[in-house]
Amino acid sequence: MAQQVVNGVFIGSIYALFALGYTLVFGVLDILNLAHQAVFMLCAFVALTLVESLHLHPLLSFPIAVAAGGAIGIALERVAFRPLRGRANSNIAGLISSIAVATIVEAVALAAWGPDQQRFPFGMIPEAHARALPGLQRALGISVTVVQIIIFAIALLVLAALTVLVRRTRLGRQIRAVAENPTAARILGVNVDRVIAAAFFVSSALGAAAGVLYGVAYNYVAPDMGRAVELKGLAIIILGGMGSMPGAVIAAYVLALCEVWTVAAFGSSYRDVVSFAVLFLILLLRPRGLLGAAATREA
């Protein structure tokens, strides 16, 4: 049981980062950015390339890949979303536009890195760090590696930084104002276009962070790696409540714990079946998700 909790918390931290990127853009624009998984995948390749070509340590490649993800997010907003904003069908048009961008990015990744999965170079992580900590194994009967602890700590730091950004900074107040009512925010002097671009920067940086951590955690990077995580991210934001950031974090850990317990009890074949069955049941009992009521706002 304890080992499954550890595994669930570890996986849930990565899911939470990815889902928060979805939630941030949805909370501001009421649009699902389905190109988010492409940023997740592309920045994992960026980190891999930095490690392979420039021989950077993964901890050094991480902030570079995150910054690259933020820059991609700004370009994505400018190209795929801003020209459509203000139209009567902007939500649907933006959704379709993001799908088109995701397809293009995946095609570029296929051309650049090929269709096969790739791994970080052997020896990138010292063997002593990759092995389970013997003290925890003996004392608690659980297997935890130094790499898992580092990834979990990074995820927590990023989540804490996001909380401070949204709740305590001027940009965070502007993002919440635009999410509440962009017209009123513009009247009050908020540069709405700049705030939306900043929201895309932060959102894509979160997706990039999740992609790099996922690639390091599983030592797996491939052009299609974002597809399965995209479905998990959608399930998480629905389960937590559309637009609710605390709900997304809680739902990420709930979904991850369901996954690991299912794998332990029934095998990996039933992992997604049970996870999405739990999602279905919760939506039957609480259609707005776990914290959906708190995220409800007037247009």
Phi and psi in degrees as GROMACS dihedral restraints (atoms count N, CA, C in turn):
[ dihedral_restraints ]
;  ai    aj    ak    al  type     phi  dphi    fc
    3     4     5     6     1   -61.5    20    10
    4     5     6     7     1   -39.1    20    10
    6     7     8     9     1   -63.9    20    10
    7     8     9    10     1   -38.2    20    10
    9    10    11    12     1   -67.6    20    10
   10    11    12    13     1   -36.2    20    10
   12    13    14    15     1   -63.2    20    10
   13    14    15    16     1   -44.5    20    10
   15    16    17    18     1   -60.4    20    10
   16    17    18    19     1   -47.1    20    10
   18    19    20    21     1   -63.1    20    10
   19    20    21    22     1   -41.1    20    10
   21    22    23    24     1   -65.5    20    10
   22    23    24    25     1   -41.3    20    10
   24    25    26    27     1   -65.3    20    10
   25    26    27    28     1   -39.3    20    10
   27    28    29    30     1   -63.2    20    10
   28    29    30    31     1   -50.9    20    10
   30    31    32    33     1   -68.1    20    10
   31    32    33    34     1   -40.0    20    10
   33    34    35    36     1   -61.4    20    10
   34    35    36    37     1   -31.5    20    10
   36    37    38    39     1   -63.9    20    10
   37    38    39    40     1   -40.0    20    10
   39    40    41    42     1   -69.7    20    10
   40    41    42    43     1   -44.1    20    10
   42    43    44    45     1   -58.3    20    10
   43    44    45    46     1   -39.5    20    10
   45    46    47    48     1   -63.5    20    10
   46    47    48    49     1   -43.1    20    10
   48    49    50    51     1   -60.0    20    10
   49    50    51    52     1   -45.6    20    10
   51    52    53    54     1   -64.2    20    10
   52    53    54    55     1   -46.7    20    10
   54    55    56    57     1   -68.1    20    10
   55    56    57    58     1   -33.4    20    10
   57    58    59    60     1   -64.1    20    10
   58    59    60    61     1   -32.4    20    10
   60    61    62    63     1   -62.9    20    10
   61    62    63    64     1   -44.5    20    10
   63    64    65    66     1   -56.4    20    10
   64    65    66    67     1   -50.3    20    10
   66    67    68    69     1   -63.7    20    10
   67    68    69    70     1   -38.8    20    10
   69    70    71    72     1   -62.3    20    10
   70    71    72    73     1   -46.3    20    10
   72    73    74    75     1   -69.2    20    10
   73    74    75    76     1   -40.6    20    10
   75    76    77    78     1   -63.6    20    10
   76    77    78    79     1   -38.4    20    10
   78    79    80    81     1   -65.8    20    10
   79    80    81    82     1   -29.6    20    10
   81    82    83    84     1   -88.3    20    10
   82    83    84    85     1   -42.9    20    10
   84    85    86    87     1  -111.9    20    10
   85    86    87    88     1    -7.8    20    10
   87    88    89    90     1    58.1    20    10
   88    89    90    91     1    34.7    20    10
   90    91    92    93     1  -127.9    20    10
   91    92    93    94     1   136.0    20    10
   93    94    95    96     1   -85.8    20    10
   94    95    96    97     1   116.8    20    10
   96    97    98    99     1   -86.8    20    10
   97    98    99   100     1    93.7    20    10
   99   100   101   102     1   -80.1    20    10
  100   101   102   103     1     3.6    20    10
  102   103   104   105     1   -87.8    20    10
  103   104   105   106     1    -0.4    20    10
  105   106   107   108     1   -60.2    20    10
  106   107   108   109     1   -39.4    20    10
  108   109   110   111     1   -67.2    20    10
  109   110   111   112     1   -27.4    20    10
  111   112   113   114     1   -70.6    20    10
  112   113   114   115     1   -37.4    20    10
  114   115   116   117     1   -65.0    20    10
  115   116   117   118     1   -43.1    20    10
  117   118   119   120     1   -52.3    20    10
  118   119   120   121     1   -49.1    20    10
  120   121   122   123     1   -71.1    20    10
  121   122   123   124     1   -46.3    20    10
  123   124   125   126     1   -63.5    20    10
  124   125   126   127     1   -39.3    20    10
  126   127   128   129     1   -74.9    20    10
  127   128   129   130     1   -25.9    20    10
  129   130   131   132     1   -63.4    20    10
  130   131   132   133     1   -39.7    20    10
  132   133   134   135     1   -68.3    20    10
  133   134   135   136     1   -36.1    20    10
  135   136   137   138     1   -60.2    20    10
  136   137   138   139     1   -47.2    20    10
  138   139   140   141     1   -62.3    20    10
  139   140   141   142     1   -42.2    20    10
  141   142   143   144     1   -61.6    20    10
  142   143   144   145     1   -42.1    20    10
  144   145   146   147     1   -65.9    20    10
  145   146   147   148     1   -39.9    20    10
  147   148   149   150     1   -62.9    20    10
  148   149   150   151     1   -38.9    20    10
  150   151   152   153     1   -70.5    20    10
  151   152   153   154     1   -42.4    20    10
  153   154   155   156     1   -75.0    20    10
  154   155   156   157     1   -45.4    20    10
  156   157   158   159     1   -85.7    20    10
  157   158   159   160     1   -42.2    20    10
  159   160   161   162     1  -101.3    20    10
  160   161   162   163     1    -3.0    20    10
  162   163   164   165     1    57.8    20    10
  163   164   165   166     1    35.8    20    10
  165   166   167   168     1   -76.9    20    10
  166   167   168   169     1   149.7    20    10
  168   169   170   171     1   -69.0    20    10
  169   170   171   172     1   145.3    20    10
  171   172   173   174     1   -53.7    20    10
  172   173   174   175     1   -34.8    20    10
  174   175   176   177     1   -66.9    20    10
  175   176   177   178     1   -27.5    20    10
  177   178   179   180     1   -82.5    20    10
  178   179   180   181     1   -33.7    20    10
  180   181   182   183     1   -72.8    20    10
  181   182   183   184     1   -23.8    20    10
  183   184   185   186     1   -59.9    20    10
  184   185   186   187     1   -55.2    20    10
  186   187   188   189     1   -64.6    20    10
  187   188   189   190     1   -30.7    20    10
  189   190   191   192     1   -66.1    20    10
  190   191   192   193     1   -44.7    20    10
  192   193   194   195     1   -65.0    20    10
  193   194   195   196     1   -37.6    20    10
  195   196   197   198     1   -64.7    20    10
  196   197   198   199     1   -43.8    20    10
  198   199   200   201     1   -62.7    20    10
  199   200   201   202     1   -39.7    20    10
  201   202   203   204     1   -62.4    20    10
  202   203   204   205     1   -39.9    20    10
  204   205   206   207     1   -61.1    20    10
  205   206   207   208     1   -42.1    20    10
  207   208   209   210     1   -61.5    20    10
  208   209   210   211     1   -42.4    20    10
  210   211   212   213     1   -63.7    20    10
  211   212   213   214     1   -39.7    20    10
  213   214   215   216     1   -62.7    20    10
  214   215   216   217     1   -38.5    20    10
  216   217   218   219     1   -62.3    20    10
  217   218   219   220     1   -41.2    20    10
  219   220   221   222     1   -63.9    20    10
  220   221   222   223     1   -44.1    20    10
  222   223   224   225     1   -63.2    20    10
  223   224   225   226     1   -38.8    20    10
  225   226   227   228     1   -61.9    20    10
  226   227   228   229     1   -45.2    20    10
  228   229   230   231     1   -63.0    20    10
  229   230   231   232     1   -42.2    20    10
  231   232   233   234     1   -68.1    20    10
  232   233   234   235     1   -37.0    20    10
  234   235   236   237     1   -90.4    20    10
  235   236   237   238     1   -44.1    20    10
  237   238   239   240     1   -98.1    20    10
  238   239   240   241     1   -21.9    20    10
  240   241   242   243     1  -117.8    20    10
  241   242   243   244     1   -44.2    20    10
  243   244   245   246     1   -60.4    20    10
  244   245   246   247     1   -42.1    20    10
  246   247   248   249     1   -63.4    20    10
  247   248   249   250     1   -20.9    20    10
  249   250   251   252     1   -95.6    20    10
  250   251   252   253     1   -10.5    20    10
  252   253   254   255     1   -68.2    20    10
  253   254   255   256     1   140.0    20    10
  255   256   257   258     1    96.0    20    10
  256   257   258   259     1   -14.0    20    10
  258   259   260   261     1   -76.8    20    10
  259   260   261   262     1   157.9    20    10
  261   262   263   264     1   -63.7    20    10
  262   263   264   265     1   -33.5    20    10
  264   265   266   267     1  -107.8    20    10
  265   266   267   268     1    33.2    20    10
  267   268   269   270     1   -63.2    20    10
  268   269   270   271     1   -32.4    20    10
  270   271   272   273     1   -64.5    20    10
  271   272   273   274     1   -50.1    20    10
  273   274   275   276     1   -67.2    20    10
  274   275   276   277     1   -41.9    20    10
  276   277   278   279     1   -62.7    20    10
  277   278   279   280     1   -41.1    20    10
  279   280   281   282     1   -65.5    20    10
  280   281   282   283     1   -38.3    20    10
  282   283   284   285     1   -61.5    20    10
  283   284   285   286     1   -47.2    20    10
  285   286   287   288     1   -66.0    20    10
  286   287   288   289     1   -39.5    20    10
  288   289   290   291     1   -61.6    20    10
  289   290   291   292     1   -40.0    20    10
  291   292   293   294     1   -67.4    20    10
  292   293   294   295     1   -35.3    20    10
  294   295   296   297     1   -63.3    20    10
  295   296   297   298     1   -41.8    20    10
  297   298   299   300     1   -62.8    20    10
  298   299   300   301     1   -42.9    20    10
  300   301   302   303     1   -63.7    20    10
  301   302   303   304     1   -42.2    20    10
  303   304   305   306     1   -60.2    20    10
  304   305   306   307     1   -40.7    20    10
  306   307   308   309     1   -63.9    20    10
  307   308   309   310     1   -42.4    20    10
  309   310   311   312     1   -64.7    20    10
  310   311   312   313     1   -45.7    20    10
  312   313   314   315     1   -62.8    20    10
  313   314   315   316     1   -40.9    20    10
  315   316   317   318     1   -65.1    20    10
  316   317   318   319     1   -37.6    20    10
  318   319   320   321     1   -65.3    20    10
  319   320   321   322     1   -39.5    20    10
  321   322   323   324     1   -63.2    20    10
  322   323   324   325     1   -42.5    20    10
  324   325   326   327     1   -63.8    20    10
  325   326   327   328     1   -39.7    20    10
  327   328   329   330     1   -61.8    20    10
  328   329   330   331     1   -41.9    20    10
  330   331   332   333     1   -69.3    20    10
  331   332   333   334     1   -35.7    20    10
  333   334   335   336     1   -80.9    20    10
  334   335   336   337     1   -40.0    20    10
  336   337   338   339     1  -118.5    20    10
  337   338   339   340     1    -6.5    20    10
  339   340   341   342     1    85.6    20    10
  340   341   342   343     1   168.7    20    10
  342   343   344   345     1   -82.3    20    10
  343   344   345   346     1   -15.2    20    10
  345   346   347   348     1   -81.2    20    10
  346   347   348   349     1   151.7    20    10
  348   349   350   351     1   -68.4    20    10
  349   350   351   352     1   147.5    20    10
  351   352   353   354     1  -124.6    20    10
  352   353   354   355     1   157.8    20    10
  354   355   356   357     1  -127.3    20    10
  355   356   357   358     1   154.1    20    10
  357   358   359   360     1   -66.7    20    10
  358   359   360   361     1   149.9    20    10
  360   361   362   363     1   -57.5    20    10
  361   362   363   364     1   144.0    20    10
  363   364   365   366     1   -61.4    20    10
  364   365   366   367     1   135.1    20    10
  366   367   368   369     1    88.4    20    10
  367   368   369   370     1    -2.0    20    10
  369   370   371   372     1   -59.9    20    10
  370   371   372   373     1   -38.6    20    10
  372   373   374   375     1  -107.9    20    10
  373   374   375   376     1   120.0    20    10
  375   376   377   378     1   -54.1    20    10
  376   377   378   379     1   141.5    20    10
  378   379   380   381     1   -57.0    20    10
  379   380   381   382     1   -35.8    20    10
  381   382   383   384     1   -63.5    20    10
  382   383   384   385     1   -31.4    20    10
  384   385   386   387     1   -79.4    20    10
  385   386   387   388     1   -27.3    20    10
  387   388   389   390     1   -80.7    20    10
  388   389   390   391     1   -21.5    20    10
  390   391   392   393     1   -78.8    20    10
  391   392   393   394     1   155.3    20    10
  393   394   395   396     1   -66.6    20    10
  394   395   396   397     1   145.6    20    10
  396   397   398   399     1   -70.9    20    10
  397   398   399   400     1   118.2    20    10
  399   400   401   402     1   -64.3    20    10
  400   401   402   403     1   -32.6    20    10
  402   403   404   405     1   -62.4    20    10
  403   404   405   406     1   -44.6    20    10
  405   406   407   408     1   -68.6    20    10
  406   407   408   409     1   -35.5    20    10
  408   409   410   411     1   -62.5    20    10
  409   410   411   412     1   -42.9    20    10
  411   412   413   414     1   -73.0    20    10
  412   413   414   415     1   -40.4    20    10
  414   415   416   417     1   -78.8    20    10
  415   416   417   418     1   -43.2    20    10
  417   418   419   420     1  -114.7    20    10
  418   419   420   421     1    -9.6    20    10
  420   421   422   423     1    73.1    20    10
  421   422   423   424     1    24.6    20    10
  423   424   425   426     1  -120.1    20    10
  424   425   426   427     1   154.1    20    10
  426   427   428   429     1  -108.0    20    10
  427   428   429   430     1   113.8    20    10
  429   430   431   432     1  -133.6    20    10
  430   431   432   433     1   129.4    20    10
  432   433   434   435     1   -99.0    20    10
  433   434   435   436     1   161.8    20    10
  435   436   437   438     1   -61.5    20    10
  436   437   438   439     1   -37.8    20    10
  438   439   440   441     1   -61.1    20    10
  439   440   441   442     1   -44.1    20    10
  441   442   443   444     1   -61.5    20    10
  442   443   444   445     1   -41.2    20    10
  444   445   446   447     1   -64.4    20    10
  445   446   447   448     1   -42.5    20    10
  447   448   449   450     1   -63.5    20    10
  448   449   450   451     1   -45.6    20    10
  450   451   452   453     1   -63.3    20    10
  451   452   453   454     1   -42.5    20    10
  453   454   455   456     1   -63.3    20    10
  454   455   456   457     1   -41.4    20    10
  456   457   458   459     1   -65.0    20    10
  457   458   459   460     1   -41.9    20    10
  459   460   461   462     1   -62.5    20    10
  460   461   462   463     1   -44.1    20    10
  462   463   464   465     1   -60.5    20    10
  463   464   465   466     1   -43.0    20    10
  465   466   467   468     1   -64.0    20    10
  466   467   468   469     1   -41.1    20    10
  468   469   470   471     1   -63.0    20    10
  469   470   471   472     1   -41.5    20    10
  471   472   473   474     1   -65.8    20    10
  472   473   474   475     1   -42.7    20    10
  474   475   476   477     1   -63.1    20    10
  475   476   477   478     1   -40.7    20    10
  477   478   479   480     1   -65.6    20    10
  478   479   480   481     1   -41.8    20    10
  480   481   482   483     1   -63.1    20    10
  481   482   483   484     1   -39.5    20    10
  483   484   485   486     1   -63.9    20    10
  484   485   486   487     1   -41.3    20    10
  486   487   488   489     1   -61.3    20    10
  487   488   489   490     1   -44.6    20    10
  489   490   491   492     1   -63.7    20    10
  490   491   492   493     1   -42.5    20    10
  492   493   494   495     1   -58.6    20    10
  493   494   495   496     1   -47.9    20    10
  495   496   497   498     1   -73.7    20    10
  496   497   498   499     1   -37.2    20    10
  498   499   500   501     1   -94.2    20    10
  499   500   501   502     1   -26.6    20    10
  501   502   503   504     1  -118.7    20    10
  502   503   504   505     1    -8.0    20    10
  504   505   506   507     1  -110.0    20    10
  505   506   507   508     1   162.6    20    10
  507   508   509   510     1   -61.6    20    10
  508   509   510   511     1   -42.9    20    10
  510   511   512   513     1   -61.0    20    10
  511   512   513   514     1   -41.5    20    10
  513   514   515   516     1   -61.5    20    10
  514   515   516   517     1   -41.5    20    10
  516   517   518   519     1   -64.7    20    10
  517   518   519   520     1   -37.6    20    10
  519   520   521   522     1   -67.8    20    10
  520   521   522   523     1   -40.1    20    10
  522   523   524   525     1   -61.0    20    10
  523   524   525   526     1   -44.2    20    10
  525   526   527   528     1   -66.8    20    10
  526   527   528   529     1   -34.0    20    10
  528   529   530   531     1   -67.3    20    10
  529   530   531   532     1   -43.7    20    10
  531   532   533   534     1   -65.4    20    10
  532   533   534   535     1   -39.0    20    10
  534   535   536   537     1   -63.5    20    10
  535   536   537   538     1   -36.4    20    10
  537   538   539   540     1   -72.2    20    10
  538   539   540   541     1   -49.4    20    10
  540   541   542   543     1  -163.0    20    10
  541   542   543   544     1    99.4    20    10
  543   544   545   546     1   -63.3    20    10
  544   545   546   547     1   -33.5    20    10
  546   547   548   549     1   -65.1    20    10
  547   548   549   550     1   -47.1    20    10
  549   550   551   552     1   -63.9    20    10
  550   551   552   553     1   -39.0    20    10
  552   553   554   555     1   -62.7    20    10
  553   554   555   556     1   -40.6    20    10
  555   556   557   558     1   -65.2    20    10
  556   557   558   559     1   -39.9    20    10
  558   559   560   561     1   -61.7    20    10
  559   560   561   562     1   -35.7    20    10
  561   562   563   564     1   -80.2    20    10
  562   563   564   565     1     3.4    20    10
  564   565   566   567     1    98.2    20    10
  565   566   567   568     1     8.1    20    10
  567   568   569   570     1   -79.9    20    10
  568   569   570   571     1   131.9    20    10
  570   571   572   573     1   -78.5    20    10
  571   572   573   574     1    94.9    20    10
  573   574   575   576     1   -63.1    20    10
  574   575   576   577     1   -42.7    20    10
  576   577   578   579     1   -61.0    20    10
  577   578   579   580     1   -41.6    20    10
  579   580   581   582     1   -67.6    20    10
  580   581   582   583     1   -38.6    20    10
  582   583   584   585     1   -65.9    20    10
  583   584   585   586     1   -41.6    20    10
  585   586   587   588     1   -64.8    20    10
  586   587   588   589     1   -40.8    20    10
  588   589   590   591     1   -62.1    20    10
  589   590   591   592     1   -40.0    20    10
  591   592   593   594     1   -64.6    20    10
  592   593   594   595     1   -38.5    20    10
  594   595   596   597     1   -63.0    20    10
  595   596   597   598     1   -39.7    20    10
  597   598   599   600     1   -67.2    20    10
  598   599   600   601     1   -37.3    20    10
  600   601   602   603     1   -60.0    20    10
  601   602   603   604     1   -50.0    20    10
  603   604   605   606     1   -65.3    20    10
  604   605   606   607     1   -42.7    20    10
  606   607   608   609     1   -59.8    20    10
  607   608   609   610     1   -48.4    20    10
  609   610   611   612     1   -70.7    20    10
  610   611   612   613     1   -30.9    20    10
  612   613   614   615     1   -64.5    20    10
  613   614   615   616     1   -38.2    20    10
  615   616   617   618     1   -64.5    20    10
  616   617   618   619     1   -42.8    20    10
  618   619   620   621     1   -62.6    20    10
  619   620   621   622     1   -39.5    20    10
  621   622   623   624     1   -64.1    20    10
  622   623   624   625     1   -43.7    20    10
  624   625   626   627     1   -59.7    20    10
  625   626   627   628     1   -44.2    20    10
  627   628   629   630     1   -62.5    20    10
  628   629   630   631     1   -40.5    20    10
  630   631   632   633     1   -64.3    20    10
  631   632   633   634     1   -44.0    20    10
  633   634   635   636     1   -65.8    20    10
  634   635   636   637     1   -45.6    20    10
  636   637   638   639     1   -63.6    20    10
  637   638   639   640     1   -38.4    20    10
  639   640   641   642     1   -63.7    20    10
  640   641   642   643     1   -44.9    20    10
  642   643   644   645     1   -62.7    20    10
  643   644   645   646     1   -40.2    20    10
  645   646   647   648     1   -71.7    20    10
  646   647   648   649     1   -40.9    20    10
  648   649   650   651     1   -62.4    20    10
  649   650   651   652     1   -43.0    20    10
  651   652   653   654     1  -103.7    20    10
  652   653   654   655     1    -1.5    20    10
  654   655   656   657     1    48.8    20    10
  655   656   657   658     1    52.6    20    10
  657   658   659   660     1  -147.7    20    10
  658   659   660   661     1   120.4    20    10
  660   661   662   663     1  -136.3    20    10
  661   662   663   664     1   127.3    20    10
  663   664   665   666     1  -153.4    20    10
  664   665   666   667     1   156.3    20    10
  666   667   668   669     1   -61.3    20    10
  667   668   669   670     1   -23.9    20    10
  669   670   671   672     1  -102.6    20    10
  670   671   672   673     1    12.7    20    10
  672   673   674   675     1   -66.9    20    10
  673   674   675   676     1   -21.3    20    10
  675   676   677   678     1   -81.5    20    10
  676   677   678   679     1   -15.1    20    10
  678   679   680   681     1   -66.4    20    10
  679   680   681   682     1   -49.0    20    10
  681   682   683   684     1   -66.2    20    10
  682   683   684   685     1   -39.1    20    10
  684   685   686   687     1   -68.5    20    10
  685   686   687   688     1   -31.0    20    10
  687   688   689   690     1   -59.7    20    10
  688   689   690   691     1   -44.7    20    10
  690   691   692   693     1   -63.5    20    10
  691   692   693   694     1   -39.4    20    10
  693   694   695   696     1   -63.8    20    10
  694   695   696   697     1   -41.8    20    10
  696   697   698   699     1   -62.5    20    10
  697   698   699   700     1   -42.3    20    10
  699   700   701   702     1   -63.1    20    10
  700   701   702   703     1   -43.2    20    10
  702   703   704   705     1   -61.4    20    10
  703   704   705   706     1   -38.8    20    10
  705   706   707   708     1   -67.0    20    10
  706   707   708   709     1   -46.2    20    10
  708   709   710   711     1   -70.4    20    10
  709   710   711   712     1   -28.4    20    10
  711   712   713   714     1   -72.8    20    10
  712   713   714   715     1   -43.1    20    10
  714   715   716   717     1   -64.7    20    10
  715   716   717   718     1   -42.0    20    10
  717   718   719   720     1   -76.3    20    10
  718   719   720   721     1   -22.9    20    10
  720   721   722   723     1   114.2    20    10
  721   722   723   724     1   118.9    20    10
  723   724   725   726     1   -57.0    20    10
  724   725   726   727     1   121.8    20    10
  726   727   728   729     1    90.7    20    10
  727   728   729   730     1    -5.0    20    10
  729   730   731   732     1   -94.5    20    10
  730   731   732   733     1   114.9    20    10
  732   733   734   735     1   -71.5    20    10
  733   734   735   736     1   -45.0    20    10
  735   736   737   738     1   -60.5    20    10
  736   737   738   739     1   -37.9    20    10
  738   739   740   741     1   -62.7    20    10
  739   740   741   742     1   -37.7    20    10
  741   742   743   744     1   -64.4    20    10
  742   743   744   745     1   -40.9    20    10
  744   745   746   747     1   -65.4    20    10
  745   746   747   748     1   -47.2    20    10
  747   748   749   750     1   -61.1    20    10
  748   749   750   751     1   -46.4    20    10
  750   751   752   753     1   -64.2    20    10
  751   752   753   754     1   -33.6    20    10
  753   754   755   756     1   -61.8    20    10
  754   755   756   757     1   -43.8    20    10
  756   757   758   759     1   -71.8    20    10
  757   758   759   760     1   -36.5    20    10
  759   760   761   762     1   -61.8    20    10
  760   761   762   763     1   -47.2    20    10
  762   763   764   765     1   -64.9    20    10
  763   764   765   766     1   -41.6    20    10
  765   766   767   768     1   -64.7    20    10
  766   767   768   769     1   -42.0    20    10
  768   769   770   771     1   -64.3    20    10
  769   770   771   772     1   -40.1    20    10
  771   772   773   774     1   -59.9    20    10
  772   773   774   775     1   -41.2    20    10
  774   775   776   777     1   -62.2    20    10
  775   776   777   778     1   -51.3    20    10
  777   778   779   780     1   -69.0    20    10
  778   779   780   781     1   -35.7    20    10
  780   781   782   783     1   -68.3    20    10
  781   782   783   784     1   -35.3    20    10
  783   784   785   786     1   -66.7    20    10
  784   785   786   787     1   -43.9    20    10
  786   787   788   789     1   -61.8    20    10
  787   788   789   790     1   -41.7    20    10
  789   790   791   792     1   -67.0    20    10
  790   791   792   793     1   -36.2    20    10
  792   793   794   795     1   -88.2    20    10
  793   794   795   796     1   -39.3    20    10
  795   796   797   798     1  -123.1    20    10
  796   797   798   799     1   -11.2    20    10
  798   799   800   801     1   103.7    20    10
  799   800   801   802     1   162.4    20    10
  801   802   803   804     1   -67.3    20    10
  802   803   804   805     1   -20.4    20    10
  804   805   806   807     1   -63.2    20    10
  805   806   807   808     1   -27.0    20    10
  807   808   809   810     1  -100.4    20    10
  808   809   810   811     1     4.9    20    10
  810   811   812   813     1   -58.2    20    10
  811   812   813   814     1   -54.4    20    10
  813   814   815   816     1   -72.7    20    10
  814   815   816   817     1   -30.0    20    10
  816   817   818   819     1   -61.1    20    10
  817   818   819   820     1   -51.0    20    10
  819   820   821   822     1   -68.7    20    10
  820   821   822   823     1   -40.8    20    10
  822   823   824   825     1   -60.0    20    10
  823   824   825   826     1   -47.4    20    10
  825   826   827   828     1   -77.8    20    10
  826   827   828   829     1   -22.2    20    10
  828   829   830   831     1   -66.7    20    10
  829   830   831   832     1   -39.9    20    10
  831   832   833   834     1   -61.7    20    10
  832   833   834   835     1   -43.1    20    10
  834   835   836   837     1   -58.3    20    10
  835   836   837   838     1   -45.3    20    10
  837   838   839   840     1   -61.5    20    10
  838   839   840   841     1   -44.0    20    10
  840   841   842   843     1   -65.4    20    10
  841   842   843   844     1   -41.3    20    10
  843   844   845   846     1   -66.4    20    10
  844   845   846   847     1   -37.2    20    10
  846   847   848   849     1   -69.7    20    10
  847   848   849   850     1   -29.2    20    10
  849   850   851   852     1   -66.7    20    10
  850   851   852   853     1   -40.4    20    10
  852   853   854   855     1   -82.0    20    10
  853   854   855   856     1   -33.2    20    10
  855   856   857   858     1  -141.8    20    10
  856   857   858   859     1    87.4    20    10
  858   859   860   861     1   -58.7    20    10
  859   860   861   862     1   -27.5    20    10
  861   862   863   864     1   -85.0    20    10
  862   863   864   865     1     1.6    20    10
  864   865   866   867     1    90.1    20    10
  865   866   867   868     1  -179.0    20    10
  867   868   869   870     1   -62.7    20    10
  868   869   870   871     1   -45.4    20    10
  870   871   872   873     1  -122.4    20    10
  871   872   873   874     1    30.4    20    10
  873   874   875   876     1   -63.4    20    10
  874   875   876   877     1   -33.8    20    10
  876   877   878   879     1   -62.7    20    10
  877   878   879   880     1   -35.0    20    10
  879   880   881   882     1   -71.9    20    10
  880   881   882   883     1   -20.0    20    10
  882   883   884   885     1   -95.4    20    10
  883   884   885   886     1    -4.8    20    10
  885   886   887   888     1   -69.3    20    10
  886   887   888   889     1   134.8    20    10
  888   889   890   891     1  -144.0    20    10
  889   890   891   892     1   161.6    20    10
  891   892   893   894     1   -88.6    20    10
  892   893   894   895     1   151.1    20    10
